[in-house]
Amino acid sequence: RPLLTMMGPSPEENDAEAPPPPEAATPSSGDASASEKNNPAATIAPLSTRVGDVFRTFWMLGLVAFGGPQAHVAILLDHLVVRRAWMSEEAFTELFAIGQGLPGPTSTQLVISTATSHAGIPGGLLAFFLWNLPGLVVLTACGVAIGTFQIGNPWYMSGLAPAAISLVFKAAYGFGKKLSTLQTTMAACSCLVAILLNGDDRIPSTASQYVYPAMMVLGATFTYVDSNRAAPFGTYAPASSGWNAEDDATLQKIGIPPWLGAAFFVAWAAVLLAAVLLVRVGSSAIAPDGYLALFEVMYRTGSIIFGGGQVVLPLLYDDVVLSGWLTGDQFYQGIALASAMPGPLFNFSAYV
């Protein structure tokens, strides 16, 4: 027995005492969710699914988006952030602020940017089409028939403006609850400036295209200086840790690399410059009421307008009525129709 003990256990004993082989590790649901959280790109749905989300969302919104850009922001916030959680409210607010600082219709830019962040370029184009389609069709038909039928402001649409005011208040209240004291003060100052621009007859209505960008620059400068003070007035989020996996996932969903975005910007500027040079400086053989002149008026106006659809109307009046394309009555009838339709006020261009 001592000899056997020194020689070690027999093969039969070895097999009997050997521990069972380890089983393959099966990740639990908690581990899986943690993995997805650490790698957001793994949770991105296929493009066809995301484009379907955009279609199911915006075909209905294009039919019920009454009330102008302020009401549109409230509608989009409720449907895209609260109900469908396409993005955080912080990201939505940042896109809204960027849209305010760019020329063109703010609500339409918000539609395109939110849909693009969810489903890339196809989603953005589809949302733009669905958002504009109902009002576009009606205003185009009215523009064709306006010479025969004198259409006023229907009485049964007089309740749209009060309903829109409630949506505007809802959006303002939702944003205001999350603002710090400094942000609330700056928002109140912005409201006072907006009231002054719209209520003082001595200030031209086109002044907002200069005042709004200037206010954004001043606000950004003030908050930057305040954030670097030892005891700042405002409340600021901690500094970002830099580019992370969530940013990679967002960029993958958008599908637009930075170089392509720069190419879009260069193309926009080149077309604007070419159109202005051809019509304003170029050959006198171009018909003043031809398609190229119409394209130049609409493209130039949309490229330099800050402050939303209300600002575009005085500029279009000079180009459209004073040029003899429409009479004053036809112009104001088109404004009434555009205000009564869902979608952006910029659909007024289809009427023209």
C-alpha positions as CSV (number, residue, x, y, z in Angstrom):
1,R,0.0,0.0,0.0
2,P,2.7,2.6,0.8
3,L,4.3,1.7,-2.6
4,L,1.0,2.2,-4.4
5,T,0.5,5.5,-2.5
6,M,3.9,6.7,-3.7
7,M,3.0,5.7,-7.3
8,G,-0.2,7.8,-7.2
9,P,-3.9,6.9,-7.7
10,S,-4.9,4.3,-10.2
11,P,-6.4,5.4,-13.5
12,E,-9.9,4.3,-12.4
13,E,-9.6,6.4,-9.2
14,N,-8.2,9.3,-11.2
15,D,-11.2,9.2,-13.5
16,A,-13.6,9.0,-10.6
17,E,-12.0,11.9,-8.7
18,A,-11.4,14.2,-11.6
19,P,-13.6,17.4,-11.5
20,P,-16.1,17.8,-14.2
21,P,-15.1,20.0,-17.2
22,P,-16.2,23.6,-16.9
23,E,-19.4,24.4,-18.8
24,A,-19.4,27.0,-21.5
25,A,-20.2,30.4,-19.9
26,T,-23.7,31.6,-20.9
27,P,-24.1,35.3,-20.7
28,S,-27.0,36.4,-18.5
29,S,-29.5,39.0,-19.6
30,G,-27.8,41.5,-17.3
31,D,-24.5,40.8,-19.0
32,A,-26.1,41.2,-22.4
33,S,-27.6,44.5,-21.5
34,A,-24.3,45.7,-20.1
35,S,-22.6,44.7,-23.3
36,E,-25.1,46.5,-25.4
37,K,-24.8,49.6,-23.1
38,N,-21.0,49.5,-23.6
39,N,-21.4,49.0,-27.3
40,P,-24.4,51.1,-28.5
41,A,-23.6,50.2,-32.2
42,A,-24.6,46.6,-31.5
43,T,-28.2,47.8,-30.8
44,I,-28.7,49.8,-34.0
45,A,-31.7,48.4,-35.9
46,P,-31.4,47.8,-39.6
47,L,-31.8,50.8,-41.9
48,S,-35.1,49.5,-43.4
49,T,-36.6,49.3,-39.9
50,R,-35.5,52.8,-39.0
51,V,-36.8,54.3,-42.2
52,G,-40.1,52.5,-41.5
53,D,-40.1,54.2,-38.1
54,V,-39.8,57.6,-39.9
55,F,-42.6,56.8,-42.3
56,R,-45.0,55.7,-39.5
57,T,-44.2,58.8,-37.5
58,F,-44.2,61.6,-40.1
59,W,-47.0,60.6,-42.4
60,M,-49.4,61.4,-39.6
61,L,-47.5,64.5,-38.3
62,G,-47.6,66.1,-41.7
63,L,-51.4,66.0,-41.5
64,V,-51.8,67.5,-38.0
65,A,-48.9,69.9,-37.7
66,F,-50.9,73.1,-37.5
67,G,-49.8,76.3,-35.6
68,G,-46.5,77.4,-37.1
69,P,-42.9,76.7,-36.0
70,Q,-43.4,77.2,-32.3
71,A,-46.2,74.6,-32.2
72,H,-44.2,72.3,-34.4
73,V,-41.3,72.2,-31.9
74,A,-43.8,71.2,-29.2
75,I,-45.3,68.5,-31.4
76,L,-41.8,67.1,-32.4
77,L,-40.6,67.1,-28.8
78,D,-43.7,65.1,-27.7
79,H,-43.6,62.6,-30.5
80,L,-39.8,62.0,-31.0
81,V,-38.4,62.5,-27.5
82,V,-41.2,61.7,-25.0
83,R,-43.1,59.0,-26.9
84,R,-40.6,57.3,-29.2
85,A,-37.3,58.1,-27.4
86,W,-35.3,58.6,-30.6
87,M,-32.9,60.9,-28.8
88,S,-32.4,62.7,-25.5
89,E,-34.0,66.0,-24.8
90,E,-30.6,67.5,-24.6
91,A,-29.8,66.4,-28.1
92,F,-33.2,67.7,-29.3
93,T,-32.6,71.1,-27.7
94,E,-29.1,71.3,-29.3
95,L,-30.6,70.5,-32.8
96,F,-33.3,73.1,-32.2
97,A,-30.7,75.7,-31.2
98,I,-28.6,75.0,-34.3
99,G,-31.7,75.3,-36.5
100,Q,-32.4,78.7,-34.9
101,G,-28.9,79.8,-35.9
102,L,-29.2,78.7,-39.5
103,P,-31.2,80.3,-42.3
104,G,-34.4,78.8,-43.5
105,P,-37.4,77.2,-41.7
106,T,-36.4,76.1,-38.2
107,S,-39.2,73.5,-37.7
108,T,-38.4,71.9,-41.1
109,Q,-34.7,71.8,-40.3
110,L,-35.6,70.1,-37.0
111,V,-37.7,67.5,-38.8
112,I,-34.8,66.7,-41.2
113,S,-32.1,66.6,-38.5
114,T,-34.0,64.5,-36.1
115,A,-35.1,62.0,-38.8
116,T,-31.5,61.9,-40.2
117,S,-30.1,61.2,-36.8
118,H,-32.4,58.2,-36.5
119,A,-32.4,56.8,-40.1
120,G,-29.7,58.6,-42.0
121,I,-30.1,60.5,-45.3
122,P,-33.0,58.3,-46.5
123,G,-34.9,59.0,-43.3
124,G,-34.3,62.8,-43.5
125,L,-35.5,63.0,-47.1
126,L,-38.6,60.9,-46.3
127,A,-39.5,63.0,-43.3
128,F,-39.0,66.2,-45.3
129,F,-41.3,64.9,-48.0
130,L,-44.0,63.7,-45.6
131,W,-43.8,66.9,-43.5
132,N,-44.4,69.2,-46.4
133,L,-46.7,67.1,-48.7
134,P,-50.2,68.0,-47.4
135,G,-49.7,71.7,-47.3
136,L,-47.7,71.6,-50.5
137,V,-50.4,69.9,-52.5
138,V,-53.2,72.2,-51.2
139,L,-51.2,75.4,-51.7
140,T,-50.1,74.4,-55.2
141,A,-53.7,73.7,-56.2
142,C,-54.8,77.0,-54.8
143,G,-52.0,78.8,-56.6
144,V,-53.2,77.3,-59.9
145,A,-56.8,78.2,-59.2
146,I,-56.3,81.6,-57.5
147,G,-57.0,83.5,-60.8
148,T,-60.5,82.0,-60.9
149,F,-61.6,81.6,-57.3
150,Q,-61.1,84.3,-54.7
151,I,-60.3,82.3,-51.5
152,G,-60.4,84.2,-48.2
153,N,-59.7,83.0,-44.7
154,P,-62.3,80.3,-43.9
155,W,-64.2,80.9,-40.6
156,Y,-64.0,77.2,-39.7
157,M,-60.2,77.5,-39.4
158,S,-60.3,80.5,-37.0
159,G,-59.7,78.2,-34.0
160,L,-56.3,77.0,-35.1
161,A,-54.4,80.0,-33.7
162,P,-55.7,79.6,-30.1
163,A,-54.9,75.9,-30.3
164,A,-51.4,76.6,-31.5
165,I,-50.9,79.0,-28.6
166,S,-51.5,76.2,-26.1
167,L,-49.0,74.0,-27.8
168,V,-46.4,76.8,-27.7
169,F,-47.0,77.3,-24.0
170,K,-46.7,73.6,-23.4
171,A,-43.3,73.5,-25.1
172,A,-42.1,76.6,-23.4
173,Y,-43.1,75.3,-20.0
174,G,-41.4,72.0,-20.6
175,F,-38.1,73.6,-21.6
176,G,-38.4,76.2,-18.8
177,K,-38.6,73.6,-16.0
178,K,-35.1,72.4,-16.9
179,L,-33.4,75.8,-17.1
180,S,-31.1,77.2,-14.4
181,T,-31.6,80.7,-13.1
182,L,-29.1,82.2,-15.6
183,Q,-30.7,80.4,-18.5
184,T,-34.2,81.5,-17.4
185,T,-32.9,85.1,-17.2
186,M,-31.4,84.9,-20.7
187,A,-34.6,83.3,-22.1
188,A,-36.6,86.2,-20.6
189,C,-34.3,88.7,-22.3
190,S,-34.7,86.9,-25.6
191,C,-38.5,87.0,-25.2
192,L,-38.3,90.8,-24.6
193,V,-36.2,91.3,-27.7
194,A,-38.7,89.2,-29.8
195,I,-41.7,91.2,-28.5
196,L,-39.8,94.4,-29.3
197,L,-39.1,93.3,-32.8
198,N,-42.7,92.3,-33.5
199,G,-44.4,95.2,-31.6
200,D,-42.4,98.3,-32.6
201,D,-43.5,99.7,-35.9
202,R,-40.2,101.7,-36.2
203,I,-38.2,98.4,-36.4
204,P,-38.4,96.7,-39.8
205,S,-39.6,93.1,-39.7
206,T,-36.5,92.0,-41.5
207,A,-34.3,93.0,-38.6
208,S,-34.7,89.6,-36.9
209,Q,-32.4,88.1,-39.5
210,Y,-29.6,90.2,-37.9
211,V,-30.8,90.3,-34.3
212,Y,-31.2,86.5,-33.8
213,P,-27.7,85.5,-34.9
214,A,-26.3,88.3,-32.9
215,M,-28.2,87.2,-29.8
216,M,-26.9,83.7,-30.2
217,V,-23.3,84.9,-30.5
218,L,-23.7,87.1,-27.4
219,G,-25.4,84.3,-25.4
220,A,-22.6,81.8,-26.3
221,T,-19.9,84.3,-25.5
222,F,-21.5,85.1,-22.1
223,T,-22.0,81.5,-21.1
224,Y,-18.5,80.6,-22.1
225,V,-17.0,83.4,-20.0
226,D,-19.3,82.6,-17.1
227,S,-18.5,78.8,-17.2
228,N,-14.8,79.6,-16.6
229,R,-15.4,81.8,-13.6
230,A,-14.6,80.5,-10.1
231,A,-18.3,81.1,-9.0
232,P,-20.4,81.0,-12.1
233,F,-24.0,82.3,-12.2
234,G,-25.2,79.3,-14.3
235,T,-25.3,75.6,-13.8
236,Y,-23.1,73.7,-16.3
237,A,-22.8,70.0,-17.0
238,P,-19.3,68.5,-16.5
239,A,-17.0,68.5,-19.4
240,S,-17.4,65.8,-22.0
241,S,-15.0,62.8,-21.8
242,G,-14.5,63.1,-25.6
243,W,-15.7,60.9,-28.4
244,N,-17.1,57.6,-27.2
245,A,-19.0,54.5,-28.4
246,E,-22.3,56.3,-28.2
247,D,-21.0,59.0,-30.6
248,D,-19.8,56.3,-32.9
249,A,-23.3,54.8,-32.9
250,T,-24.9,58.1,-33.7
251,L,-22.5,58.8,-36.6
252,Q,-23.2,55.3,-37.9
253,K,-27.0,55.9,-37.8
254,I,-26.6,59.3,-39.6
255,G,-24.4,57.9,-42.3
256,I,-22.9,61.2,-43.3
257,P,-19.1,61.5,-42.7
258,P,-17.7,65.0,-42.0
259,W,-16.2,65.3,-45.5
260,L,-19.6,64.7,-47.1
261,G,-21.2,67.4,-44.9
262,A,-18.5,69.8,-46.0
263,A,-19.2,68.9,-49.6
264,F,-22.9,69.7,-49.1
265,F,-22.0,73.1,-47.7
266,V,-19.7,73.9,-50.6
267,A,-22.3,72.8,-53.1
268,W,-24.9,75.0,-51.4
269,A,-22.7,78.1,-51.6
270,A,-21.6,77.4,-55.2
271,V,-25.3,77.1,-56.4
272,L,-26.2,80.3,-54.5
273,L,-23.4,82.3,-56.0
274,A,-24.0,80.9,-59.5
275,A,-27.7,81.7,-59.4
276,V,-27.2,85.2,-58.1
277,L,-24.5,86.0,-60.7
278,L,-26.6,84.6,-63.6
279,V,-29.8,86.5,-62.7
280,R,-28.5,89.7,-61.1
281,V,-25.3,90.3,-62.9
282,G,-25.4,88.0,-65.9
283,S,-27.1,88.1,-69.3
284,S,-30.1,90.4,-69.8
285,A,-31.6,87.7,-72.0
286,I,-32.9,85.9,-68.9
287,A,-36.6,86.4,-68.5
288,P,-37.5,88.2,-65.3
289,D,-40.4,85.9,-64.7
290,G,-38.8,82.7,-66.0
291,Y,-37.9,79.5,-64.1
292,L,-34.3,80.6,-63.4
293,A,-35.4,83.9,-62.0
294,L,-38.0,82.1,-59.8
295,F,-35.3,79.6,-58.6
296,E,-32.9,82.5,-57.8
297,V,-35.6,84.3,-55.7
298,M,-36.6,81.3,-53.7
299,Y,-33.0,79.9,-53.2
300,R,-31.6,83.3,-52.3
301,T,-34.4,84.1,-49.9
302,G,-34.2,80.7,-48.2
303,S,-30.4,81.0,-47.9
304,I,-30.3,84.4,-46.1
305,I,-33.4,84.3,-43.9
306,F,-33.0,84.0,-40.1
307,G,-35.9,84.0,-37.8
308,G,-38.5,81.7,-39.4
309,G,-41.3,81.9,-41.9
310,Q,-42.7,85.3,-40.7
311,V,-39.4,87.0,-41.7
312,V,-39.5,85.6,-45.3
313,L,-42.8,87.3,-46.1
314,P,-41.6,90.9,-46.4
315,L,-38.7,89.9,-48.6
316,L,-40.9,87.8,-50.8
317,Y,-43.3,90.7,-51.1
318,D,-40.7,92.9,-52.6
319,D,-39.6,90.2,-55.1
320,V,-43.0,88.8,-55.9
321,V,-45.6,91.6,-55.7
322,L,-43.4,94.5,-56.8
323,S,-42.2,92.4,-59.7
324,G,-45.7,91.8,-60.9
325,W,-45.9,88.1,-60.3
326,L,-48.9,88.4,-57.9
327,T,-51.2,91.2,-56.8
328,G,-51.2,92.3,-53.2
329,D,-54.5,90.6,-52.5
330,Q,-53.3,87.3,-54.0
331,F,-50.2,87.5,-51.9
332,Y,-52.1,88.0,-48.6
333,Q,-54.6,85.3,-49.5
334,G,-51.7,82.9,-50.0
335,I,-50.4,83.8,-46.5
336,A,-53.8,83.1,-45.0
337,L,-54.0,79.7,-46.7
338,A,-50.4,78.8,-45.7
339,S,-51.2,79.7,-42.1
340,A,-54.3,77.5,-42.2
341,M,-52.4,74.4,-43.5
342,P,-50.3,71.9,-41.6
343,G,-46.6,72.0,-42.1
344,P,-44.2,74.9,-42.5
345,L,-45.2,78.4,-43.6
346,F,-42.5,78.1,-46.3
347,N,-45.0,76.0,-48.3
348,F,-46.2,79.5,-49.3
349,S,-43.4,79.3,-52.0
350,A,-45.4,76.6,-53.7
351,Y,-48.4,78.9,-53.9
352,V,-46.3,81.6,-55.4
